[in-house]
Amino acid sequence: MPQTVRTSLWLLILSSVAGILYVALGSGRTPMPTGDGWTVATALLLSVPLSALWIFIVFRAYRRQNWARWVLAIFCVVAWLAHLSTLMTMLNIRPARGLFDLAINGAITFSIALLFVPASNHWYGQVSGNANAT
């Protein structure tokens, strides 16, 4: 595994942990609407399977599955597009928290971008019988 992929993995882990702590300690986001059928149970029912899917795809990407790094890149673009208006609002209302949110999302994006630099491309592009070789 090249250093770029190894760095990407650690950066993704660290930024994901920072993101979890950020949300757990109060990100300053508005609470879920109560009258729309959104409950903690509904949020868990949505977040647990999506989190499991994310972990599976991340695991596959770092096990040299080329399709998984492309799925991560697509997820990243979709997440940025979905989160952009919230991020802009956060930067206007609570700049410090908005910058921290931006830093976390930027680190995740950078970690995924590292999967597409030439050394990583070479590693993913190698055809060999042992996909676990370094």
PyMOL CGO cylinders between C-alpha atoms (Angstrom):
from pymol import cmd
from pymol.cgo import CYLINDER

trace = [
    CYLINDER, 0.00, 0.00, 0.00, 1.54, 3.33, -1.03, 0.3, 1, 1, 1, 1, 1, 1,
    CYLINDER, 1.54, 3.33, -1.03, 2.02, 6.13, 1.48, 0.3, 1, 1, 1, 1, 1, 1,
    CYLINDER, 2.02, 6.13, 1.48, -0.71, 8.22, -0.19, 0.3, 1, 1, 1, 1, 1, 1,
    CYLINDER, -0.71, 8.22, -0.19, -3.34, 5.54, 0.46, 0.3, 1, 1, 1, 1, 1, 1,
    CYLINDER, -3.34, 5.54, 0.46, -2.07, 4.99, 4.01, 0.3, 1, 1, 1, 1, 1, 1,
    CYLINDER, -2.07, 4.99, 4.01, -2.20, 8.75, 4.70, 0.3, 1, 1, 1, 1, 1, 1,
    CYLINDER, -2.20, 8.75, 4.70, -5.67, 8.91, 3.18, 0.3, 1, 1, 1, 1, 1, 1,
    CYLINDER, -5.67, 8.91, 3.18, -6.88, 6.15, 5.49, 0.3, 1, 1, 1, 1, 1, 1,
    CYLINDER, -6.88, 6.15, 5.49, -5.56, 7.82, 8.66, 0.3, 1, 1, 1, 1, 1, 1,
    CYLINDER, -5.56, 7.82, 8.66, -6.82, 11.24, 7.63, 0.3, 1, 1, 1, 1, 1, 1,
    CYLINDER, -6.82, 11.24, 7.63, -10.25, 9.79, 6.91, 0.3, 1, 1, 1, 1, 1, 1,
    CYLINDER, -10.25, 9.79, 6.91, -10.34, 8.01, 10.29, 0.3, 1, 1, 1, 1, 1, 1,
    CYLINDER, -10.34, 8.01, 10.29, -9.22, 11.10, 12.21, 0.3, 1, 1, 1, 1, 1, 1,
    CYLINDER, -9.22, 11.10, 12.21, -11.59, 13.46, 10.42, 0.3, 1, 1, 1, 1, 1, 1,
    CYLINDER, -11.59, 13.46, 10.42, -14.49, 11.03, 10.83, 0.3, 1, 1, 1, 1, 1, 1,
    CYLINDER, -14.49, 11.03, 10.83, -13.82, 10.76, 14.57, 0.3, 1, 1, 1, 1, 1, 1,
    CYLINDER, -13.82, 10.76, 14.57, -13.62, 14.57, 14.77, 0.3, 1, 1, 1, 1, 1, 1,
    CYLINDER, -13.62, 14.57, 14.77, -16.93, 14.78, 12.91, 0.3, 1, 1, 1, 1, 1, 1,
    CYLINDER, -16.93, 14.78, 12.91, -18.59, 12.31, 15.27, 0.3, 1, 1, 1, 1, 1, 1,
    CYLINDER, -18.59, 12.31, 15.27, -17.32, 14.26, 18.29, 0.3, 1, 1, 1, 1, 1, 1,
    CYLINDER, -17.32, 14.26, 18.29, -18.45, 17.51, 16.68, 0.3, 1, 1, 1, 1, 1, 1,
    CYLINDER, -18.45, 17.51, 16.68, -22.00, 16.22, 16.28, 0.3, 1, 1, 1, 1, 1, 1,
    CYLINDER, -22.00, 16.22, 16.28, -22.05, 14.45, 19.67, 0.3, 1, 1, 1, 1, 1, 1,
    CYLINDER, -22.05, 14.45, 19.67, -20.83, 17.53, 21.55, 0.3, 1, 1, 1, 1, 1, 1,
    CYLINDER, -20.83, 17.53, 21.55, -23.32, 19.81, 19.85, 0.3, 1, 1, 1, 1, 1, 1,
    CYLINDER, -23.32, 19.81, 19.85, -22.57, 21.07, 16.39, 0.3, 1, 1, 1, 1, 1, 1,
    CYLINDER, -22.57, 21.07, 16.39, -24.93, 23.99, 16.77, 0.3, 1, 1, 1, 1, 1, 1,
    CYLINDER, -24.93, 23.99, 16.77, -27.22, 22.63, 14.08, 0.3, 1, 1, 1, 1, 1, 1,
    CYLINDER, -27.22, 22.63, 14.08, -30.91, 23.08, 14.62, 0.3, 1, 1, 1, 1, 1, 1,
    CYLINDER, -30.91, 23.08, 14.62, -32.69, 20.09, 16.15, 0.3, 1, 1, 1, 1, 1, 1,
    CYLINDER, -32.69, 20.09, 16.15, -34.77, 17.80, 13.99, 0.3, 1, 1, 1, 1, 1, 1,
    CYLINDER, -34.77, 17.80, 13.99, -38.32, 19.02, 13.40, 0.3, 1, 1, 1, 1, 1, 1,
    CYLINDER, -38.32, 19.02, 13.40, -40.69, 17.36, 15.81, 0.3, 1, 1, 1, 1, 1, 1,
    CYLINDER, -40.69, 17.36, 15.81, -44.00, 17.52, 13.97, 0.3, 1, 1, 1, 1, 1, 1,
    CYLINDER, -44.00, 17.52, 13.97, -42.81, 15.97, 10.71, 0.3, 1, 1, 1, 1, 1, 1,
    CYLINDER, -42.81, 15.97, 10.71, -42.47, 12.41, 11.93, 0.3, 1, 1, 1, 1, 1, 1,
    CYLINDER, -42.47, 12.41, 11.93, -38.74, 12.78, 12.58, 0.3, 1, 1, 1, 1, 1, 1,
    CYLINDER, -38.74, 12.78, 12.58, -37.73, 11.14, 15.82, 0.3, 1, 1, 1, 1, 1, 1,
    CYLINDER, -37.73, 11.14, 15.82, -34.51, 9.83, 17.25, 0.3, 1, 1, 1, 1, 1, 1,
    CYLINDER, -34.51, 9.83, 17.25, -35.62, 6.35, 16.21, 0.3, 1, 1, 1, 1, 1, 1,
    CYLINDER, -35.62, 6.35, 16.21, -36.18, 7.52, 12.64, 0.3, 1, 1, 1, 1, 1, 1,
    CYLINDER, -36.18, 7.52, 12.64, -32.78, 9.16, 12.58, 0.3, 1, 1, 1, 1, 1, 1,
    CYLINDER, -32.78, 9.16, 12.58, -31.16, 5.96, 13.87, 0.3, 1, 1, 1, 1, 1, 1,
    CYLINDER, -31.16, 5.96, 13.87, -33.03, 3.83, 11.35, 0.3, 1, 1, 1, 1, 1, 1,
    CYLINDER, -33.03, 3.83, 11.35, -31.58, 6.00, 8.59, 0.3, 1, 1, 1, 1, 1, 1,
    CYLINDER, -31.58, 6.00, 8.59, -28.11, 6.62, 9.96, 0.3, 1, 1, 1, 1, 1, 1,
    CYLINDER, -28.11, 6.62, 9.96, -27.17, 3.10, 11.06, 0.3, 1, 1, 1, 1, 1, 1,
    CYLINDER, -27.17, 3.10, 11.06, -27.57, 1.43, 7.65, 0.3, 1, 1, 1, 1, 1, 1,
    CYLINDER, -27.57, 1.43, 7.65, -25.97, 4.39, 5.87, 0.3, 1, 1, 1, 1, 1, 1,
    CYLINDER, -25.97, 4.39, 5.87, -23.05, 4.36, 8.30, 0.3, 1, 1, 1, 1, 1, 1,
    CYLINDER, -23.05, 4.36, 8.30, -22.64, 0.61, 7.81, 0.3, 1, 1, 1, 1, 1, 1,
    CYLINDER, -22.64, 0.61, 7.81, -22.65, 1.12, 4.04, 0.3, 1, 1, 1, 1, 1, 1,
    CYLINDER, -22.65, 1.12, 4.04, -20.05, 3.91, 4.35, 0.3, 1, 1, 1, 1, 1, 1,
    CYLINDER, -20.05, 3.91, 4.35, -17.79, 1.72, 6.51, 0.3, 1, 1, 1, 1, 1, 1,
    CYLINDER, -17.79, 1.72, 6.51, -18.11, -1.18, 4.05, 0.3, 1, 1, 1, 1, 1, 1,
    CYLINDER, -18.11, -1.18, 4.05, -17.20, 1.02, 1.08, 0.3, 1, 1, 1, 1, 1, 1,
    CYLINDER, -17.20, 1.02, 1.08, -14.28, 2.63, 2.93, 0.3, 1, 1, 1, 1, 1, 1,
    CYLINDER, -14.28, 2.63, 2.93, -13.01, -0.82, 3.90, 0.3, 1, 1, 1, 1, 1, 1,
    CYLINDER, -13.01, -0.82, 3.90, -13.25, -2.01, 0.29, 0.3, 1, 1, 1, 1, 1, 1,
    CYLINDER, -13.25, -2.01, 0.29, -11.44, 1.09, -0.98, 0.3, 1, 1, 1, 1, 1, 1,
    CYLINDER, -11.44, 1.09, -0.98, -8.52, 0.39, 1.33, 0.3, 1, 1, 1, 1, 1, 1,
    CYLINDER, -8.52, 0.39, 1.33, -8.52, -3.26, 0.29, 0.3, 1, 1, 1, 1, 1, 1,
    CYLINDER, -8.52, -3.26, 0.29, -7.68, -2.17, -3.26, 0.3, 1, 1, 1, 1, 1, 1,
    CYLINDER, -7.68, -2.17, -3.26, -11.16, -2.25, -4.73, 0.3, 1, 1, 1, 1, 1, 1,
    CYLINDER, -11.16, -2.25, -4.73, -11.09, 0.40, -7.45, 0.3, 1, 1, 1, 1, 1, 1,
    CYLINDER, -11.09, 0.40, -7.45, -14.89, 0.71, -7.65, 0.3, 1, 1, 1, 1, 1, 1,
    CYLINDER, -14.89, 0.71, -7.65, -15.02, 1.67, -3.96, 0.3, 1, 1, 1, 1, 1, 1,
    CYLINDER, -15.02, 1.67, -3.96, -12.80, 4.71, -4.32, 0.3, 1, 1, 1, 1, 1, 1,
    CYLINDER, -12.80, 4.71, -4.32, -15.04, 5.95, -7.14, 0.3, 1, 1, 1, 1, 1, 1,
    CYLINDER, -15.04, 5.95, -7.14, -18.13, 5.43, -4.99, 0.3, 1, 1, 1, 1, 1, 1,
    CYLINDER, -18.13, 5.43, -4.99, -16.41, 7.38, -2.19, 0.3, 1, 1, 1, 1, 1, 1,
    CYLINDER, -16.41, 7.38, -2.19, -15.66, 10.21, -4.60, 0.3, 1, 1, 1, 1, 1, 1,
    CYLINDER, -15.66, 10.21, -4.60, -19.28, 10.30, -5.79, 0.3, 1, 1, 1, 1, 1, 1,
    CYLINDER, -19.28, 10.30, -5.79, -20.55, 10.23, -2.18, 0.3, 1, 1, 1, 1, 1, 1,
    CYLINDER, -20.55, 10.23, -2.18, -18.20, 13.09, -1.38, 0.3, 1, 1, 1, 1, 1, 1,
    CYLINDER, -18.20, 13.09, -1.38, -19.48, 15.27, -4.22, 0.3, 1, 1, 1, 1, 1, 1,
    CYLINDER, -19.48, 15.27, -4.22, -23.12, 14.52, -3.37, 0.3, 1, 1, 1, 1, 1, 1,
    CYLINDER, -23.12, 14.52, -3.37, -22.48, 15.26, 0.32, 0.3, 1, 1, 1, 1, 1, 1,
    CYLINDER, -22.48, 15.26, 0.32, -20.86, 18.60, -0.52, 0.3, 1, 1, 1, 1, 1, 1,
    CYLINDER, -20.86, 18.60, -0.52, -23.79, 19.58, -2.73, 0.3, 1, 1, 1, 1, 1, 1,
    CYLINDER, -23.79, 19.58, -2.73, -26.31, 18.56, -0.07, 0.3, 1, 1, 1, 1, 1, 1,
    CYLINDER, -26.31, 18.56, -0.07, -24.40, 20.25, 2.75, 0.3, 1, 1, 1, 1, 1, 1,
    CYLINDER, -24.40, 20.25, 2.75, -23.35, 23.47, 1.01, 0.3, 1, 1, 1, 1, 1, 1,
    CYLINDER, -23.35, 23.47, 1.01, -26.35, 25.61, 1.97, 0.3, 1, 1, 1, 1, 1, 1,
    CYLINDER, -26.35, 25.61, 1.97, -26.19, 24.46, 5.60, 0.3, 1, 1, 1, 1, 1, 1,
    CYLINDER, -26.19, 24.46, 5.60, -22.47, 25.17, 5.68, 0.3, 1, 1, 1, 1, 1, 1,
    CYLINDER, -22.47, 25.17, 5.68, -22.96, 28.67, 4.26, 0.3, 1, 1, 1, 1, 1, 1,
    CYLINDER, -22.96, 28.67, 4.26, -25.62, 29.38, 6.88, 0.3, 1, 1, 1, 1, 1, 1,
    CYLINDER, -25.62, 29.38, 6.88, -23.37, 28.04, 9.62, 0.3, 1, 1, 1, 1, 1, 1,
    CYLINDER, -23.37, 28.04, 9.62, -20.47, 30.22, 8.45, 0.3, 1, 1, 1, 1, 1, 1,
    CYLINDER, -20.47, 30.22, 8.45, -22.73, 33.29, 8.62, 0.3, 1, 1, 1, 1, 1, 1,
    CYLINDER, -22.73, 33.29, 8.62, -24.39, 32.52, 11.96, 0.3, 1, 1, 1, 1, 1, 1,
    CYLINDER, -24.39, 32.52, 11.96, -21.61, 30.76, 13.89, 0.3, 1, 1, 1, 1, 1, 1,
    CYLINDER, -21.61, 30.76, 13.89, -18.32, 31.31, 12.05, 0.3, 1, 1, 1, 1, 1, 1,
    CYLINDER, -18.32, 31.31, 12.05, -16.11, 29.28, 14.42, 0.3, 1, 1, 1, 1, 1, 1,
    CYLINDER, -16.11, 29.28, 14.42, -18.34, 26.22, 14.22, 0.3, 1, 1, 1, 1, 1, 1,
    CYLINDER, -18.34, 26.22, 14.22, -18.76, 26.71, 10.50, 0.3, 1, 1, 1, 1, 1, 1,
    CYLINDER, -18.76, 26.71, 10.50, -15.00, 26.78, 10.03, 0.3, 1, 1, 1, 1, 1, 1,
    CYLINDER, -15.00, 26.78, 10.03, -14.60, 23.64, 12.12, 0.3, 1, 1, 1, 1, 1, 1,
    CYLINDER, -14.60, 23.64, 12.12, -17.30, 21.94, 10.03, 0.3, 1, 1, 1, 1, 1, 1,
    CYLINDER, -17.30, 21.94, 10.03, -15.55, 23.12, 6.87, 0.3, 1, 1, 1, 1, 1, 1,
    CYLINDER, -15.55, 23.12, 6.87, -12.22, 21.79, 8.16, 0.3, 1, 1, 1, 1, 1, 1,
    CYLINDER, -12.22, 21.79, 8.16, -13.69, 18.36, 8.90, 0.3, 1, 1, 1, 1, 1, 1,
    CYLINDER, -13.69, 18.36, 8.90, -15.41, 18.11, 5.51, 0.3, 1, 1, 1, 1, 1, 1,
    CYLINDER, -15.41, 18.11, 5.51, -12.30, 19.46, 3.79, 0.3, 1, 1, 1, 1, 1, 1,
    CYLINDER, -12.30, 19.46, 3.79, -10.13, 16.82, 5.48, 0.3, 1, 1, 1, 1, 1, 1,
    CYLINDER, -10.13, 16.82, 5.48, -12.49, 14.05, 4.39, 0.3, 1, 1, 1, 1, 1, 1,
    CYLINDER, -12.49, 14.05, 4.39, -12.49, 15.42, 0.84, 0.3, 1, 1, 1, 1, 1, 1,
    CYLINDER, -12.49, 15.42, 0.84, -8.68, 15.67, 0.83, 0.3, 1, 1, 1, 1, 1, 1,
    CYLINDER, -8.68, 15.67, 0.83, -8.38, 12.10, 2.13, 0.3, 1, 1, 1, 1, 1, 1,
    CYLINDER, -8.38, 12.10, 2.13, -10.54, 10.85, -0.74, 0.3, 1, 1, 1, 1, 1, 1,
    CYLINDER, -10.54, 10.85, -0.74, -8.61, 12.99, -3.25, 0.3, 1, 1, 1, 1, 1, 1,
    CYLINDER, -8.61, 12.99, -3.25, -5.41, 11.25, -2.11, 0.3, 1, 1, 1, 1, 1, 1,
    CYLINDER, -5.41, 11.25, -2.11, -6.89, 8.04, -3.51, 0.3, 1, 1, 1, 1, 1, 1,
    CYLINDER, -6.89, 8.04, -3.51, -6.61, 9.58, -7.00, 0.3, 1, 1, 1, 1, 1, 1,
    CYLINDER, -6.61, 9.58, -7.00, -3.01, 10.85, -7.03, 0.3, 1, 1, 1, 1, 1, 1,
    CYLINDER, -3.01, 10.85, -7.03, -0.60, 9.03, -9.39, 0.3, 1, 1, 1, 1, 1, 1,
    CYLINDER, -0.60, 9.03, -9.39, 0.89, 6.71, -6.74, 0.3, 1, 1, 1, 1, 1, 1,
    CYLINDER, 0.89, 6.71, -6.74, -2.57, 5.65, -5.64, 0.3, 1, 1, 1, 1, 1, 1,
    CYLINDER, -2.57, 5.65, -5.64, -3.74, 5.26, -9.24, 0.3, 1, 1, 1, 1, 1, 1,
    CYLINDER, -3.74, 5.26, -9.24, -0.78, 2.98, -9.89, 0.3, 1, 1, 1, 1, 1, 1,
    CYLINDER, -0.78, 2.98, -9.89, -1.60, 0.87, -6.83, 0.3, 1, 1, 1, 1, 1, 1,
    CYLINDER, -1.60, 0.87, -6.83, -5.25, 0.53, -7.80, 0.3, 1, 1, 1, 1, 1, 1,
    CYLINDER, -5.25, 0.53, -7.80, -4.33, -0.12, -11.42, 0.3, 1, 1, 1, 1, 1, 1,
    CYLINDER, -4.33, -0.12, -11.42, -1.92, -2.96, -10.75, 0.3, 1, 1, 1, 1, 1, 1,
    CYLINDER, -1.92, -2.96, -10.75, -3.23, -6.33, -11.79, 0.3, 1, 1, 1, 1, 1, 1,
    CYLINDER, -3.23, -6.33, -11.79, -1.90, -9.05, -9.58, 0.3, 1, 1, 1, 1, 1, 1,
    CYLINDER, -1.90, -9.05, -9.58, -3.01, -12.28, -7.99, 0.3, 1, 1, 1, 1, 1, 1,
    CYLINDER, -3.01, -12.28, -7.99, -2.45, -10.91, -4.48, 0.3, 1, 1, 1, 1, 1, 1,
    CYLINDER, -2.45, -10.91, -4.48, -4.54, -7.79, -3.84, 0.3, 1, 1, 1, 1, 1, 1,
    CYLINDER, -4.54, -7.79, -3.84, -3.07, -7.48, -0.32, 0.3, 1, 1, 1, 1, 1, 1,
    CYLINDER, -3.07, -7.48, -0.32, 0.50, -6.93, -1.53, 0.3, 1, 1, 1, 1, 1, 1,
    CYLINDER, 0.50, -6.93, -1.53, 2.16, -3.68, -0.59, 0.3, 1, 1, 1, 1, 1, 1,
]
cmd.load_cgo(trace, "trace")
